[in-house]
Amino acid sequence: MKTETSLRMPYGCTYRIELTNGERFLTLAVTGVEPTNSLKLAVFSSDAHYQVFGQDELSQSYDRSNWMSAIISGARYALRKLNIPLHRFTISEFVGKLHSEDMQVIAEATGQTIAAIAHEELPTVELDGWNCHITASTPQTSDLSPAL
């Protein structure tokens, strides 16, 4: 039986996901993580930079809660798969040009970021045409990009 994995981020550390696919892109930054008993697994910081331009009719009707559902889906998958107790993630940046069909890409990238925070690996899913780059800003920046 695998033991529970603990999540810790050094104070001041930011994990940044950069996704690109032609003109579509997303930058998502996680700046905090803390254990929780709540099902609210992701929150925007009070000074979060949020700006999403929907690129199709459906995504133009989306608000934060729609995009947040993809983040939470990826977080729940990673936490369960890596045997990590519930944690809340603080999002400080969510900026992009996205289609409604990009929800799976956001979920996959979020899961890979949580795996990077935990220093673990998740199976990757082929994200047709998307490039994913994950970095952690620490006193010495390191590249943590999975091969997607």
N, C-alpha and C positions, 0 to 999 in steps of 0.2 A: 504494500500500500504506500503510495507516494505521500510524503508529508506536505503540509501546506507551505506555499511559497509566500514570502513576505515582500511587500512593495515598499521601497524607500526611494525618495528623491532628495538629493542634497539641497539644502536651502539655496534658493536663487537659481536652481537648475530649470531649464526649459527643454522639453522634448518637442521638436518641430517636425511636422509631416508636410512634405511638399509633393503634391500629385499633379502631374501634367499629362494632357492628351490633346495635342493640337492646340486649339484656342481655349479648351476647357482646362481649368486648374482649380486647385484648392490648397490653401495653406491653413493648417490647424496646429495650434500650439497648446501643449499641456504644461501648466506651470505649478501644479500642486496635486498631491495625492494623499488621501487620508482614509483610514478604516472607517466604515460606516455600517450601521444596521438598517439604514434607510434603503429603499429601492431607487432613490434619486442618485444615480451613479455618475452623473455629469452635471456641472453647473458652469455658467459663464461668470468670470470674475467681474467685479463691479466696474472695472475699467476695460473690459474686453473690447477688442476691435472686431466688429461683426459687420460684414458686408458681402452679400451673396447676390449675384445677378443671375436670375433664372434664364436659361437659354431655350426653353420650350414653354408652351402654354401652361402646362401643369406646374412646372417648377417656378414659374412666375407667380403662382398663387401661394407658394410655400413661405412659411415664416420660420423663426428659430426652432420651434417645436418639431417641425417636420424634419429638418436637418439633424436636430438633436436625436431623433429616434434612430437614425443610422449610427450615430456615435455610440449610443447606449446599446444597440444591438451588437456592435463589434466589441464593446467592453464586456458585456455579459458573456459572450462566447469565449473571449480570452480568459476571463476570470474562471469560468467553469472548466475550460480545457486545461488550464495550468494549475488548477486546484488552489486558487487564490481566494481568500475570503473577500466579501464585498468591500469595495473601496469607492470613494467619491473622487472624481477627477475634475480639476479646475481648468477650464478652457479660457485662455487669454486672447486667442485669435482664431477667427473662422472667416476666411476671406476667399471668395472664388467666383468662377463662372461655371455653373453646373446645369446639367439636364436632370430631369426626374429619374432617369434610369441610372444615375450615378450613385444612388444610395448604397448599393452593394460595395462599390469601390471605397466609399467613406467608411463603411463598417469594417472591411478588410484592413484598411490602413490603420484604423483605430486599434484593432486587435493586435496588429504587428507592433504598434507603438507600445502597448501595454506589455507585450512580450519583451520588448527592448528594455523597458523600465525594470522588469523582473529579471533581466539577464537570462531569459529563456527563449525558446524558439517555438513558433507555431507552424503547422503546415501552411504553405503558401498556396494561394489560388491564382490561376492565370487571369490577369486583368487585362483583357484584350486592348492593346494600344496605350495603356496607362503606364507611366513611369512613377515610381514611388521612391522618395528619398527621406530618410529619417535621420535627424541629427539631435544630439544632446549638447546643449551649451553648459559647460562646466568650466572650472578654471582652465582645463585643457580640452577643447572641443573634440568630440570624436564622432565618426560617421558610423551609424548603426543601421544602414539600409539593408533590408532583406532582399533577396533575389526574387522579385515578383514577376 
